[in-house]
Amino acid sequence: MHFGFIDVVFFIIVLFFAITACAKGFLKELFGKLALVAGILVAVFFCGSLSPFLEKIIKIKSVCLVISFILLFIVVFLFVKILQTIIAGLFKGEILKSLDKILGFAIGMAEGLIIVSAIVIVLKAQPWFSTDFIDSTFFWTYFSPILAKPIVTLGAVFV
């Protein structure tokens, strides 16, 4: 095991996400992702329920479905962002701002590790070229037990 070029690349990716999230803070980072995911999920699951009401105004069913998806996404996204603003108001003090930044760094680091793990999983699972260069890396030494099952699962897709 050595700290090679690929480890430096992985470290830079993790550090980039950690610093970016630290600069934004935990609340902005968390609620930013929550707004997007919640908006998409609510829109996907409930656009079919809203669409019949729009069909009374717009007679094209597919257009109604798209409009209802967009409307639901926007409403949920804005609701989560308003909730974020309210909760961010509670984090006005210096101690809480510092906590927000530290937690932001931690969530960014976790996000960076997830991205690097996804890269490693795809690289190790693909059958087209050798991935021996990953086997001796610092990252692989510590995360191989965790990544082994997803690699096998994804590898079955490529075969």
Sequence and secondary structure as in RCSB ss.txt:
>XXXX:A:sequence
MHFGFIDVVFFIIVLFFAITACAKGFLKELFGKLALVAGILVAVFFCGSLSPFLEKIIKIKSVCLVISFILLFIV
VFLFVKILQTIIAGLFKGEILKSLDKILGFAIGMAEGLIIVSAIVIVLKAQPWFSTDFIDSTFFWTYFSPILAKP
IVTLGAVFV
>XXXX:A:secstr
 B  HHHHHHHHHHHHHHHHHHHH HHHHHHHHHHHHHHHHHHHHHHHHHHHHHHTT   HHHHHHHHHHHHHHH
HHHHHHHHHHHHHHTT SHHHHHHHHHHHHHHHHHHHHHHHHHHHHHHHH SSS  HHHHTBHHHHHHHHHHHHH
HHHHHHHH 
